[in-house]
């Protein structure tokens, strides 16, 4: 008896306006961009279970097409994403989102740094943190999130990791985004329009 191959799963993407209510605690009055400047992207992605899923991410309207292109590439290459939810699902807590290994973008917050407080590129919706556990931020002696300690050694590739010349880094570079791994505090999860 002949068997037929399963039809390939198609990438799906939908862009829609976002409201202050949808942004929840990830936005407040006084943030550098308002809800009208942001878009909710509902995107297909491959999970670590090697199955297709659908998730959502909030980005600036000016980068929505580029982010869709990145996720289309990642989907085509079966690059695994653990979770894809707006930070509002975590009450606006970057720490909770990272601990859940959630890939996210917009969050009205300051940059994590030892200098004078300044807005993060995330506060503009123009930065994305991908698989934070597999790609931790090494901030001095801290590993953010702490569960990322198992991935501080970047010499051995494991699924979901951002590596030079790898699918993830190349997908962002193809739309002109930069990977923030230069300097003393490499942020392996962080891709942005500015490189900061």
N, CA and C atoms as an extended XYZ file, in Angstrom:
588
Properties=species:S:1:pos:R:3:atomname:S:1:resname:S:1:resid:I:1 pbc="F F F"
N         0.849       -1.180        0.000 N   UNK     1
C         0.000        0.000        0.000 CA  UNK     1
C         0.886        1.232        0.000 C   UNK     1
N         0.653        2.129       -0.927 N   UNK     2
C         1.462        3.345       -1.036 CA  UNK     2
C         1.036        4.344        0.029 C   UNK     2
N         2.015        5.048        0.553 N   UNK     3
C         1.716        6.111        1.513 CA  UNK     3
C         2.014        7.447        0.854 C   UNK     3
N         1.266        8.423        1.243 N   UNK     4
C         1.492        9.763        0.704 CA  UNK     4
C         2.199       10.603        1.745 C   UNK     4
N         3.121       11.409        1.277 N   UNK     5
C         3.847       12.287        2.196 CA  UNK     5
C         2.917       13.388        2.688 C   UNK     5
N         3.111       13.777        3.923 N   UNK     6
C         2.305       14.862        4.476 CA  UNK     6
C         2.632       16.161        3.751 C   UNK     6
N         1.618       16.952        3.547 N   UNK     7
C         1.823       18.250        2.896 CA  UNK     7
C         2.675       19.130        3.800 C   UNK     7
N         3.584       19.902        3.216 N   UNK     8
C         4.399       20.776        4.043 CA  UNK     8
C         3.541       21.819        4.756 C   UNK     8
N         3.917       22.145        5.956 N   UNK     9
C         3.195       23.147        6.735 CA  UNK     9
C         3.623       24.521        6.246 C   UNK     9
N         2.661       25.365        5.967 N   UNK    10
C         2.965       26.699        5.454 CA  UNK    10
C         3.149       27.698        6.586 C   UNK    10
N         4.076       28.615        6.398 N   UNK    11
C         4.279       29.714        7.329 CA  UNK    11
C         3.078       30.649        7.251 C   UNK    11
N         2.621       31.139        8.394 N   UNK    12
C         1.516       32.092        8.430 CA  UNK    12
C         1.920       33.303        9.254 C   UNK    12
N         1.497       34.468        8.807 N   UNK    13
C         1.794       35.705        9.521 CA  UNK    13
C         0.617       36.652        9.395 C   UNK    13
N         0.304       37.340       10.479 N   UNK    14
C        -0.758       38.341       10.475 CA  UNK    14
C        -0.288       39.529       11.300 C   UNK    14
N        -0.445       40.722       10.737 N   UNK    15
C        -0.074       41.956       11.423 CA  UNK    15
C        -1.337       42.731       11.748 C   UNK    15
N        -1.462       43.194       12.995 N   UNK    16
C        -2.642       43.962       13.379 CA  UNK    16
C        -2.276       45.052       14.382 C   UNK    16
N        -3.096       46.101       14.453 N   UNK    17
C        -2.858       47.148       15.442 CA  UNK    17
C        -2.942       46.565       16.850 C   UNK    17
N        -2.389       47.302       17.789 N   UNK    18
C        -2.392       46.850       19.177 CA  UNK    18
C        -2.947       47.974       20.054 C   UNK    18
N        -3.659       47.606       21.087 N   UNK    19
C        -4.246       48.588       21.996 CA  UNK    19
C        -3.472       48.643       23.311 C   UNK    19
N        -3.678       49.715       24.054 N   UNK    20
C        -3.053       49.836       25.373 CA  UNK    20
C        -3.478       48.680       26.276 C   UNK    20
N        -4.729       48.261       26.162 N   UNK    21
C        -5.209       47.138       26.980 CA  UNK    21
C        -4.451       45.860       26.650 C   UNK    21
N        -4.175       45.622       25.357 N   UNK    22
C        -3.411       44.430       24.971 CA  UNK    22
C        -1.973       44.495       25.476 C   UNK    22
N        -1.418       45.693       25.546 N   UNK    23
C        -0.028       45.855       26.002 CA  UNK    23
C         0.093       45.677       27.505 C   UNK    23
N        -0.991       45.845       28.224 N   UNK    24
C        -0.974       45.639       29.669 CA  UNK    24
C         0.151       46.403       30.350 C   UNK    24
N         0.850       45.721       31.255 N   UNK    25
C         1.906       46.363       32.037 CA  UNK    25
C         3.216       46.525       31.279 C   UNK    25
N         3.253       46.105       30.007 N   UNK    26
C         4.469       46.320       29.214 CA  UNK    26
C         4.528       47.751       28.672 C   UNK    26
N         3.447       48.524       28.851 N   UNK    27
C         3.392       49.907       28.374 CA  UNK    27
C         2.729       50.795       29.427 C   UNK    27
N         3.126       52.058       29.437 N   UNK    28
C         2.509       53.054       30.328 CA  UNK    28
C         2.686       54.422       29.694 C   UNK    28
N         1.947       55.389       30.172 N   UNK    29
C         2.096       56.769       29.703 CA  UNK    29
C         3.531       57.211       29.966 C   UNK    29
N         4.112       57.927       29.011 N   UNK    30
C         5.494       58.390       29.159 CA  UNK    30
C         6.504       57.513       28.449 C   UNK    30
N         6.058       56.376       27.914 N   UNK    31
C         6.966       55.521       27.144 CA  UNK    31
C         7.326       56.218       25.829 C   UNK    31
N         8.478       55.885       25.240 N   UNK    32
C         8.910       56.590       24.028 CA  UNK    32
C         8.061       56.322       22.792 C   UNK    32
N         7.273       55.267       22.791 N   UNK    33
C         6.325       55.015       21.703 CA  UNK    33
C         4.977       54.634       22.315 C   UNK    33
N         3.921       54.934       21.578 N   UNK    34
C         2.581       54.600       22.042 CA  UNK    34
C         2.011       53.421       21.286 C   UNK    34
N         0.850       52.944       21.698 N   UNK    35
C         0.230       51.797       21.027 CA  UNK    35
C         0.058       51.998       19.520 C   UNK    35
N        -0.205       53.226       19.084 N   UNK    36
C        -0.403       53.477       17.652 CA  UNK    36
C         0.853       53.200       16.835 C   UNK    36
N         2.026       53.244       17.485 N   UNK    37
C         3.296       52.988       16.802 CA  UNK    37
C         3.658       51.505       16.752 C   UNK    37
N         2.878       50.676       17.423 N   UNK    38
C         3.222       49.258       17.580 CA  UNK    38
C         2.259       48.357       16.810 C   UNK    38
N         2.733       47.155       16.532 N   UNK    39
C         1.913       46.159       15.850 CA  UNK    39
C         2.065       44.806       16.542 C   UNK    39
N         0.961       44.059       16.565 N   UNK    40
C         0.972       42.677       17.047 CA  UNK    40
C         1.192       41.781       15.838 C   UNK    40
N         2.245       40.978       15.882 N   UNK    41
C         2.495       40.007       14.817 CA  UNK    41
C         2.141       38.625       15.343 C   UNK    41
N         1.280       37.934       14.627 N   UNK    42
C         0.981       36.529       14.936 CA  UNK    42
C         1.724       35.714       13.889 C   UNK    42
N         2.633       34.873       14.375 N   UNK    43
C         3.588       34.211       13.482 CA  UNK    43
C         3.676       32.721       13.756 C   UNK    43
N         3.957       31.972       12.712 N   UNK    44
C         4.270       30.551       12.864 CA  UNK    44
C         5.724       30.410       13.323 C   UNK    44
N         5.985       29.385       14.116 N   UNK    45
C         7.367       29.060       14.489 CA  UNK    45
C         7.453       27.569       14.789 C   UNK    45
N         8.678       27.049       14.703 N   UNK    46
C         8.924       25.650       15.066 CA  UNK    46
C         9.340       25.589       16.520 C   UNK    46
N         8.731       24.673       17.268 N   UNK    47
C         9.078       24.503       18.670 CA  UNK    47
C        10.220       23.518       18.843 C   UNK    47
N        10.678       23.399       20.071 N   UNK    48
C        11.711       22.413       20.398 CA  UNK    48
C        11.159       20.991       20.290 C   UNK    48
N         9.835       20.872       20.204 N   UNK    49
C         9.208       19.561       20.010 CA  UNK    49
C         9.169       19.170       18.530 C   UNK    49
N         9.818       20.000       17.674 N   UNK    50
C         9.882       19.764       16.233 CA  UNK    50
C         8.499       19.771       15.586 C   UNK    50
N         7.627       20.609       16.143 N   UNK    51
C         6.284       20.777       15.594 CA  UNK    51
C         6.014       22.256       15.371 C   UNK    51
N         5.133       22.592       14.407 N   UNK    52
C         4.799       23.998       14.189 CA  UNK    52
C         3.848       24.525       15.260 C   UNK    52
N         4.025       25.784       15.600 N   UNK    53
C         3.187       26.463       16.583 CA  UNK    53
C         2.869       27.854       16.059 C   UNK    53
N         1.971       28.528       16.753 N   UNK    54
C         1.658       29.913       16.435 CA  UNK    54
C         1.836       30.734       17.700 C   UNK    54
N         2.480       31.899       17.558 N   UNK    55
C         2.692       32.767       18.704 CA  UNK    55
C         2.516       34.209       18.303 C   UNK    55
N         2.811       35.111       19.238 N   UNK    56
C         2.641       36.532       18.974 CA  UNK    56
C         3.783       37.326       19.586 C   UNK    56
N         4.078       38.436       18.939 N   UNK    57
C         5.143       39.321       19.392 CA  UNK    57
C         4.739       40.751       19.019 C   UNK    57
N         5.100       41.724       19.860 N   UNK    58
C         4.774       43.128       19.601 CA  UNK    58
C         6.046       43.849       19.184 C   UNK    58
N         5.972       44.533       18.044 N   UNK    59
C         7.129       45.270       17.514 CA  UNK    59
C         6.679       46.638       17.011 C   UNK    59
N         7.646       47.513       16.741 N   UNK    60
C         7.337       48.800       16.131 CA  UNK    60
C         6.808       48.575       14.717 C   UNK    60
N         5.853       49.406       14.305 N   UNK    61
C         5.249       49.231       12.972 CA  UNK    61
C         6.291       49.319       11.857 C   UNK    61
N         7.358       50.099       12.072 N   UNK    62
C         8.370       50.270       11.031 CA  UNK    62
C         9.209       49.017       10.778 C   UNK    62
N         9.210       48.079       11.725 N   UNK    63
C        10.031       46.869       11.560 CA  UNK    63
C         9.181       45.606       11.409 C   UNK    63
N         7.869       45.762       11.346 N   UNK    64
C         6.982       44.588       11.284 CA  UNK    64
C         7.289       43.704       10.078 C   UNK    64
N         7.520       44.308        8.928 N   UNK    65
C         7.808       43.509        7.726 CA  UNK    65
C         9.135       42.774        7.861 C   UNK    65
N        10.162       43.441        8.413 N   UNK    66
C        11.460       42.800        8.597 CA  UNK    66
C        11.370       41.627        9.574 C   UNK    66
N        10.645       41.824       10.666 N   UNK    67
C        10.511       40.752       11.661 CA  UNK    67
C         9.758       39.568       11.057 C   UNK    67
N         8.747       39.841       10.266 N   UNK    68
C         8.023       38.760        9.586 CA  UNK    68
C         8.966       37.986        8.662 C   UNK    68
N         9.834       38.706        7.949 N   UNK    69
C        10.808       38.062        7.069 CA  UNK    69
C        11.752       37.160        7.865 C   UNK    69
N        12.223       37.640        9.014 N   UNK    70
C        13.112       36.843        9.868 CA  UNK    70
C        12.418       35.559       10.296 C   UNK    70
N        11.188       35.675       10.769 N   UNK    71
C        10.491       34.485       11.264 CA  UNK    71
C        10.112       33.535       10.126 C   UNK    71
N         9.885       34.065        8.946 N   UNK    72
C         9.646       33.188        7.785 CA  UNK    72
C        10.897       32.350        7.516 C   UNK    72
N        12.062       32.987        7.585 N   UNK    73
C        13.329       32.271        7.381 CA  UNK    73
C        13.549       31.226        8.459 C   UNK    73
N        13.324       31.611        9.719 N   UNK    74
C        13.521       30.667       10.826 CA  UNK    74
C        12.578       29.475       10.696 C   UNK    74
N        11.346       29.738       10.266 N   UNK    75
C        10.373       28.656       10.092 CA  UNK    75
C        10.815       27.711        8.976 C   UNK    75
N        11.275       28.286        7.877 N   UNK    76
C        11.724       27.461        6.742 CA  UNK    76
C        12.907       26.578        7.119 C   UNK    76
N        13.751       27.070        8.025 N   UNK    77
C        14.951       26.324        8.440 CA  UNK    77
C        14.695       25.456        9.675 C   UNK    77
N        13.456       25.484       10.193 N   UNK    78
C        13.084       24.720       11.393 CA  UNK    78
C        13.933       25.118       12.601 C   UNK    78
N        14.305       26.396       12.687 N   UNK    79
C        15.037       26.860       13.870 CA  UNK    79
C        14.063       26.877       15.049 C   UNK    79
N        14.399       26.226       16.171 N   UNK    80
C        13.431       26.106       17.257 CA  UNK    80
C        13.321       27.356       18.136 C   UNK    80
N        12.092       27.688       18.452 N   UNK    81
C        11.756       28.761       19.391 CA  UNK    81
C        10.988       28.110       20.537 C   UNK    81
N        11.356       28.447       21.763 N   UNK    82
C        10.699       27.827       22.922 CA  UNK    82
C         9.278       28.373       23.118 C   UNK    82
N         9.138       29.680       23.062 N   UNK    83
C         7.861       30.328       23.333 CA  UNK    83
C         7.864       31.684       22.641 C   UNK    83
N         6.706       32.139       22.186 N   UNK    84
C         6.595       33.419       21.494 CA  UNK    84
C         5.332       34.116       21.986 C   UNK    84
N         5.518       34.949       23.030 N   UNK    85
C         4.396       35.664       23.644 CA  UNK    85
C         4.813       37.102       23.949 C   UNK    85
N         3.872       38.050       23.852 N   UNK    86
C         4.195       39.412       24.284 CA  UNK    86
C         4.556       39.433       25.771 C   UNK    86
N         5.382       40.378       26.175 N   UNK    87
C         5.804       40.476       27.579 CA  UNK    87
C         4.605       40.753       28.489 C   UNK    87
N         3.531       41.279       27.932 N   UNK    88
C         2.321       41.497       28.730 CA  UNK    88
C         1.817       40.193       29.349 C   UNK    88
N         2.111       39.057       28.710 N   UNK    89
C         1.713       37.754       29.263 CA  UNK    89
C         2.437       37.453       30.568 C   UNK    89
N         3.506       38.193       30.840 N   UNK    90
C         4.298       38.028       32.067 CA  UNK    90
C         4.204       39.275       32.942 C   UNK    90
N         3.116       40.017       32.794 N   UNK    91
C         2.910       41.209       33.611 CA  UNK    91
C         3.935       42.294       33.356 C   UNK    91
N         4.539       42.290       32.163 N   UNK    92
C         5.560       43.284       31.838 CA  UNK    92
C         6.924       42.981       32.440 C   UNK    92
N         7.068       41.819       33.079 N   UNK    93
C         8.335       41.465       33.734 CA  UNK    93
C         9.301       40.808       32.756 C   UNK    93
N        10.390       41.507       32.461 N   UNK    94
C        11.421       40.951       31.594 CA  UNK    94
C        12.046       39.714       32.234 C   UNK    94
N        12.254       39.760       33.552 N   UNK    95
C        12.848       38.620       34.254 CA  UNK    95
C        11.974       37.373       34.122 C   UNK    95
N        10.657       37.542       34.289 N   UNK    96
C         9.751       36.389       34.189 CA  UNK    96
C         9.695       35.858       32.758 C   UNK    96
N         9.695       36.768       31.782 N   UNK    97
C         9.684       36.346       30.379 CA  UNK    97
C        10.952       35.561       30.049 C   UNK    97
N        12.110       36.071       30.493 N   UNK    98
C        13.368       35.363       30.246 CA  UNK    98
C        13.385       34.006       30.931 C   UNK    98
N        12.928       33.960       32.187 N   UNK    99
C        12.932       32.701       32.937 CA  UNK    99
C        12.092       31.639       32.233 C   UNK    99
N        11.044       32.073       31.513 N   UNK   100
C        10.186       31.151       30.768 CA  UNK   100
C        10.766       30.809       29.401 C   UNK   100
N        11.966       31.324       29.107 N   UNK   101
C        12.624       31.101       27.811 CA  UNK   101
C        11.750       31.614       26.673 C   UNK   101
N        11.118       32.763       26.926 N   UNK   102
C        10.188       33.355       25.970 CA  UNK   102
C        10.894       34.344       25.049 C   UNK   102
N        10.633       34.231       23.764 N   UNK   103
C        11.133       35.170       22.764 CA  UNK   103
C        10.168       36.343       22.715 C   UNK   103
N        10.693       37.559       22.921 N   UNK   104
C         9.821       38.741       22.999 CA  UNK   104
C        10.518       39.959       22.414 C   UNK   104
N         9.729       41.025       22.243 N   UNK   105
C        10.274       42.254       21.655 CA  UNK   105
C         9.904       43.456       22.521 C   UNK   105
N         8.784       44.122       22.215 N   UNK   106
C         8.450       45.365       22.915 CA  UNK   106
C         8.269       45.158       24.410 C   UNK   106
N         8.903       46.046       25.176 N   UNK   107
C         8.674       46.171       26.614 CA  UNK   107
C         9.201       47.534       27.011 C   UNK   107
N         8.343       48.381       27.525 N   UNK   108
C         8.748       49.736       27.905 CA  UNK   108
C         9.558       49.662       29.197 C   UNK   108
N        10.872       49.589       29.031 N   UNK   109
C        11.773       49.464       30.179 CA  UNK   109
C        13.117       50.080       29.842 C   UNK   109
N        13.895       50.314       30.889 N   UNK   110
C        15.253       50.809       30.687 CA  UNK   110
C        16.170       49.680       30.258 C   UNK   110
N        17.277       50.060       29.655 N   UNK   111
C        18.309       49.089       29.301 CA  UNK   111
C        18.934       48.537       30.582 C   UNK   111
N        19.345       47.276       30.539 N   UNK   112
C        20.076       46.675       31.657 CA  UNK   112
C        21.532       47.085       31.484 C   UNK   112
N        21.962       48.025       32.321 N   UNK   113
C        23.342       48.514       32.227 CA  UNK   113
C        23.748       49.113       33.563 C   UNK   113
N        25.027       49.378       33.700 N   UNK   114
C        25.534       49.989       34.926 CA  UNK   114
C        25.641       51.502       34.801 C   UNK   114
N        25.324       52.044       33.638 N   UNK   115
C        25.406       53.480       33.413 CA  UNK   115
C        24.133       54.206       33.803 C   UNK   115
N        24.027       55.450       33.348 N   UNK   116
C        22.852       56.271       33.597 CA  UNK   116
C        21.626       55.611       32.964 C   UNK   116
N        20.482       55.590       33.664 N   UNK   117
C        19.289       54.960       33.100 CA  UNK   117
C        18.910       55.551       31.735 C   UNK   117
N        18.622       54.672       30.807 N   UNK   118
C        18.192       55.095       29.468 CA  UNK   118
C        17.258       54.027       28.915 C   UNK   118
N        16.401       54.435       27.977 N   UNK   119
C        15.462       53.482       27.404 CA  UNK   119
C        16.196       52.357       26.674 C   UNK   119
N        15.729       51.158       26.848 N   UNK   120
C        16.177       50.018       26.055 CA  UNK   120
C        15.616       50.157       24.642 C   UNK   120
N        16.267       49.546       23.673 N   UNK   121
C        15.716       49.500       22.319 CA  UNK   121
C        14.389       48.728       22.329 C   UNK   121
N        14.195       47.860       23.323 N   UNK   122
C        12.916       47.159       23.484 CA  UNK   122
C        11.774       48.143       23.730 C   UNK   122
N        12.059       49.263       24.373 N   UNK   123
C        11.032       50.262       24.673 CA  UNK   123
C        10.507       50.929       23.401 C   UNK   123
N        11.229       50.765       22.305 N   UNK   124
C        10.798       51.289       21.003 CA  UNK   124
C        10.212       50.185       20.113 C   UNK   124
N        10.268       48.948       20.585 N   UNK   125
C         9.782       47.824       19.781 CA  UNK   125
C        10.716       47.453       18.651 C   UNK   125
N        11.999       47.803       18.801 N   UNK   126
C        12.966       47.551       17.731 CA  UNK   126
C        14.107       46.635       18.175 C   UNK   126
N        13.807       45.745       19.114 N   UNK   127
C        14.766       44.738       19.571 CA  UNK   127
C        13.999       43.469       19.930 C   UNK   127
N        14.627       42.337       19.720 N   UNK   128
C        14.020       41.038       20.032 CA  UNK   128
C        15.035       40.198       20.799 C   UNK   128
N        14.574       39.589       21.889 N   UNK   129
C        15.377       38.625       22.637 CA  UNK   129
C        14.886       37.231       22.265 C   UNK   129
N        15.773       36.404       21.733 N   UNK   130
C        15.404       35.076       21.229 CA  UNK   130
C        15.950       33.980       22.151 C   UNK   130
N        15.051       33.094       22.587 N   UNK   131
C        15.445       31.949       23.430 CA  UNK   131
C        16.435       32.383       24.517 C   UNK   131
N        15.991       33.189       25.497 N   UNK   132
C        16.926       33.730       26.494 CA  UNK   132
C        17.710       32.697       27.300 C   UNK   132
N        17.137       31.534       27.547 N   UNK   133
C        17.887       30.522       28.308 CA  UNK   133
C        19.055       29.999       27.476 C   UNK   133
N        18.794       29.655       26.218 N   UNK   134
C        19.855       29.150       25.344 CA  UNK   134
C        20.833       30.255       24.937 C   UNK   134
N        20.412       31.516       25.112 N   UNK   135
C        21.218       32.663       24.687 CA  UNK   135
C        21.245       33.726       25.779 C   UNK   135
N        21.922       33.458       26.885 N   UNK   136
C        21.870       34.368       28.028 CA  UNK   136
C        22.621       35.679       27.807 C   UNK   136
N        22.280       36.647       28.650 N   UNK   137
C        22.980       37.929       28.713 CA  UNK   137
C        23.992       37.813       29.843 C   UNK   137
N        25.272       37.991       29.529 N   UNK   138
C        26.323       37.915       30.539 CA  UNK   138
C        26.651       39.335       30.983 C   UNK   138
N        26.073       39.739       32.108 N   UNK   139
C        26.190       41.106       32.616 CA  UNK   139
C        27.094       41.097       33.846 C   UNK   139
N        28.382       41.361       33.617 N   UNK   140
C        29.344       41.246       34.708 CA  UNK   140
C        29.414       39.806       35.183 C   UNK   140
N        29.165       39.587       36.476 N   UNK   141
C        29.168       38.233       37.031 CA  UNK   141
C        27.802       37.564       36.956 C   UNK   141
N        26.794       38.292       36.464 N   UNK   142
C        25.439       37.743       36.394 CA  UNK   142
C        25.186       37.045       35.065 C   UNK   142
N        24.367       36.016       35.134 N   UNK   143
C        23.869       35.348       33.933 CA  UNK   143
C        22.358       35.559       33.934 C   UNK   143
N        21.863       36.225       32.892 N   UNK   144
C        20.444       36.546       32.807 CA  UNK   144
C        19.820       35.847       31.603 C   UNK   144
N        18.854       34.965       31.823 N   UNK   145
C        18.334       34.486       33.100 CA  UNK   145
C        19.294       33.481       33.739 C   UNK   145
N        19.157       33.251       35.058 N   UNK   146
C        20.064       32.311       35.725 CA  UNK   146
C        20.101       30.923       35.080 C   UNK   146
N        18.968       30.459       34.535 N   UNK   147
C        18.939       29.142       33.889 CA  UNK   147
C        19.848       29.087       32.668 C   UNK   147
N        20.268       30.255       32.169 N   UNK   148
C        21.171       30.304       31.028 CA  UNK   148
C        22.594       29.907       31.367 C   UNK   148
N        22.883       29.658       32.638 N   UNK   149
C        24.243       29.279       33.049 CA  UNK   149
C        24.753       28.059       32.300 C   UNK   149
N        23.836       27.157       31.963 N   UNK   150
C        24.224       25.943       31.231 CA  UNK   150
C        24.672       26.255       29.803 C   UNK   150
N        24.419       27.497       29.348 N   UNK   151
C        24.749       27.873       27.968 CA  UNK   151
C        25.811       28.965       27.881 C   UNK   151
N        26.474       29.229       28.999 N   UNK   152
C        27.550       30.232       28.973 CA  UNK   152
C        28.693       29.743       28.083 C   UNK   152
N        28.979       28.463       28.142 N   UNK   153
C        29.991       27.873       27.250 CA  UNK   153
C        29.373       27.753       25.866 C   UNK   153
N        29.844       28.584       24.937 N   UNK   154
C        29.267       28.625       23.586 CA  UNK   154
C        30.009       27.715       22.605 C   UNK   154
N        30.966       26.921       23.092 N   UNK   155
C        31.795       26.118       22.192 CA  UNK   155
C        31.055       24.908       21.612 C   UNK   155
N        29.994       24.469       22.276 N   UNK   156
C        29.229       23.316       21.790 CA  UNK   156
C        27.832       23.775       21.400 C   UNK   156
N        27.481       23.615       20.132 N   UNK   157
C        26.161       24.054       19.676 CA  UNK   157
C        25.067       23.136       20.193 C   UNK   157
N        23.999       23.757       20.678 N   UNK   158
C        22.788       23.047       21.045 CA  UNK   158
C        21.600       23.756       20.400 C   UNK   158
N        20.511       23.059       20.115 N   UNK   159
C        19.375       23.676       19.421 CA  UNK   159
C        18.911       24.963       20.100 C   UNK   159
N        18.570       25.947       19.264 N   UNK   160
C        18.060       27.218       19.769 CA  UNK   160
C        19.105       28.266       20.051 C   UNK   160
N        20.384       27.897       19.908 N   UNK   161
C        21.459       28.839       20.209 CA  UNK   161
C        21.724       29.783       19.038 C   UNK   161
N        22.083       31.010       19.393 N   UNK   162
C        22.562       31.991       18.417 CA  UNK   162
C        24.071       31.831       18.316 C   UNK   162
N        24.558       31.555       17.128 N   UNK   163
C        25.999       31.397       16.919 CA  UNK   163
C        26.415       32.119       15.642 C   UNK   163
N        27.632       32.592       15.631 N   UNK   164
C        28.150       33.287       14.461 CA  UNK   164
C        28.038       32.384       13.238 C   UNK   164
N        27.446       32.931       12.161 N   UNK   165
C        27.259       32.167       10.938 CA  UNK   165
C        26.075       31.219       10.962 C   UNK   165
N        25.355       31.176       12.090 N   UNK   166
C        24.211       30.283       12.221 CA  UNK   166
C        22.939       30.867       11.622 C   UNK   166
N        21.909       30.049       11.551 N   UNK   167
C        20.629       30.424       10.944 CA  UNK   167
C        20.051       31.689       11.576 C   UNK   167
N        20.023       31.744       12.906 N   UNK   168
C        19.402       32.865       13.605 CA  UNK   168
C        20.131       34.180       13.321 C   UNK   168
N        21.433       34.174       13.485 N   UNK   169
C        22.227       35.388       13.273 CA  UNK   169
C        22.130       35.846       11.822 C   UNK   169
N        22.196       34.908       10.897 N   UNK   170
C        22.111       35.260        9.471 CA  UNK   170
C        20.729       35.790        9.095 C   UNK   170
N        19.678       35.254        9.703 N   UNK   171
C        18.321       35.713        9.395 CA  UNK   171
C        18.136       37.175        9.794 C   UNK   171
N        18.641       37.546       10.957 N   UNK   172
C        18.541       38.946       11.378 CA  UNK   172
C        19.460       39.846       10.559 C   UNK   172
N        20.661       39.372       10.281 N   UNK   173
C        21.603       40.175        9.482 CA  UNK   173
C        21.042       40.467        8.098 C   UNK   173
N        20.272       39.529        7.544 N   UNK   174
C        19.717       39.693        6.200 CA  UNK   174
C        18.739       40.860        6.101 C   UNK   174
N        18.158       41.279        7.251 N   UNK   175
C        17.254       42.438        7.239 CA  UNK   175
C        17.919       43.664        7.875 C   UNK   175
N        19.237       43.564        8.104 N   UNK   176
C        19.979       44.714        8.609 CA  UNK   176
C        20.028       44.859       10.110 C   UNK   176
N        19.544       43.851       10.854 N   UNK   177
C        19.590       43.922       12.317 CA  UNK   177
C        20.951       43.433       12.801 C   UNK   177
N        21.312       43.863       14.011 N   UNK   178
C        22.614       43.539       14.582 CA  UNK   178
C        22.452       42.674       15.827 C   UNK   178
N        23.492       41.882       16.067 N   UNK   179
C        23.550       40.964       17.209 CA  UNK   179
C        24.453       41.605       18.250 C   UNK   179
N        23.973       41.733       19.489 N   UNK   180
C        24.696       42.484       20.515 CA  UNK   180
C        25.641       41.591       21.328 C   UNK   180
N        26.727       41.152       20.694 N   UNK   181
C        27.679       40.293       21.404 CA  UNK   181
C        29.068       40.912       21.530 C   UNK   181
N        29.221       42.146       21.089 N   UNK   182
C        30.519       42.811       21.234 CA  UNK   182
C        30.689       43.338       22.648 C   UNK   182
N        31.900       43.578       23.026 N   UNK   183
C        32.169       44.175       24.334 CA  UNK   183
C        32.248       43.160       25.452 C   UNK   183
N        32.282       43.705       26.666 N   UNK   184
C        32.524       42.887       27.855 CA  UNK   184
C        31.291       42.128       28.323 C   UNK   184
N        30.109       42.554       27.889 N   UNK   185
C        28.865       41.940       28.364 CA  UNK   185
C        28.051       41.398       27.189 C   UNK   185
N        28.450       40.257       26.619 N   UNK   186
C        27.709       39.732       25.465 CA  UNK   186
C        26.265       39.391       25.820 C   UNK   186
N        25.362       39.807       24.943 N   UNK   187
C        23.928       39.578       25.129 CA  UNK   187
C        23.480       38.681       23.978 C   UNK   187
N        23.692       37.390       24.142 N   UNK   188
C        23.497       36.439       23.047 CA  UNK   188
C        22.067       36.390       22.523 C   UNK   188
N        21.091       36.738       23.363 N   UNK   189
C        19.691       36.665       22.953 CA  UNK   189
C        19.234       37.885       22.163 C   UNK   189
N        19.999       38.979       22.203 N   UNK   190
C        19.518       40.303       21.805 CA  UNK   190
C        19.884       40.686       20.368 C   UNK   190
N        18.844       40.924       19.562 N   UNK   191
C        18.993       41.412       18.195 CA  UNK   191
C        18.224       42.724       18.105 C   UNK   191
N        18.824       43.724       17.436 N   UNK   192
C        18.168       45.020       17.362 CA  UNK   192
C        18.536       45.758       16.092 C   UNK   192
N        17.793       46.821       15.826 N   UNK   193
C        18.093       47.666       14.668 CA  UNK   193
C        19.341       48.488       14.893 C   UNK   193
N        19.728       48.686       16.158 N   UNK   194
C        20.838       49.594       16.490 CA  UNK   194
C        22.114       48.877       16.909 C   UNK   194
N        22.012       47.613       17.312 N   UNK   195
C        23.179       46.902       17.836 CA  UNK   195
C        23.408       47.139       19.309 C   UNK   195
N        22.464       47.860       19.955 N   UNK   196
C        22.566       48.108       21.401 CA  UNK   196
C        21.355       47.563       22.114 C   UNK   196
